[in-house]
Amino acid sequence: MKLTEAVEPCRRCHRSAPFRFYNGNTFAAIIRDVINQLDLPEEQTVVARSLAGHIVAGVATA
């Protein structure tokens, strides 16, 4: 699965706000944990985590 494919379900869940006590950070944390498991150099990991979190939150586009 491509990273962009992994980000999309988190973004959709974040946008649907399925929880009574809405906390969008939950879905950003999920994709950050996924990215942390990838075998990337540290500087790429930092950039990927930040970008994916912003995509999930809806403040950046894929």
C-alpha positions in Angstrom: 0.0 0.0 0.0 1.3 3.4 -0.9 1.5 6.0 1.9 -1.0 8.2 0.2 -3.4 5.2 0.2 -2.8 4.8 4.0 -3.4 8.5 4.7 -6.8 8.7 2.9 -8.8 6.5 5.4 -7.5 8.5 8.3 -8.5 11.7 6.5 -12.0 10.4 5.7 -12.5 9.3 9.3 -11.3 12.6 10.6 -13.7 14.5 8.4 -16.7 12.3 9.4 -16.1 13.0 13.1 -17.5 9.6 14.2 -17.0 10.1 17.9 -19.1 12.0 20.4 -16.1 13.7 21.9 -14.5 14.6 18.7 -10.7 14.6 18.7 -9.0 14.9 15.3 -5.6 14.2 16.7 -6.5 10.5 17.0 -6.3 10.0 13.2 -3.2 12.1 12.8 -1.6 10.0 15.5 -2.5 6.8 13.7 -0.9 7.8 10.5 2.2 9.1 12.4 2.6 5.7 14.0 2.3 4.1 10.6 5.0 6.4 9.2 7.3 5.7 12.2 7.2 2.0 11.2 8.7 2.8 7.8 12.3 2.4 7.1 13.0 6.0 6.2 15.9 8.3 7.0 15.1 10.5 10.1 14.7 13.7 8.1 12.3 12.1 5.6 10.3 10.6 8.5 9.9 14.0 10.1 8.7 15.5 6.9 6.3 12.6 6.1 4.8 12.7 9.6 4.2 16.4 9.4 2.7 16.3 5.9 0.5 13.3 6.6 -0.8 14.9 9.8 -1.7 18.0 7.9 -3.4 16.1 5.2 -5.5 14.2 7.7 -6.4 17.4 9.4 -7.5 18.9 6.1 -5.0 21.8 6.0 -2.8 20.3 3.3 -3.7 18.4 0.1 -2.1 15.1 -1.0 
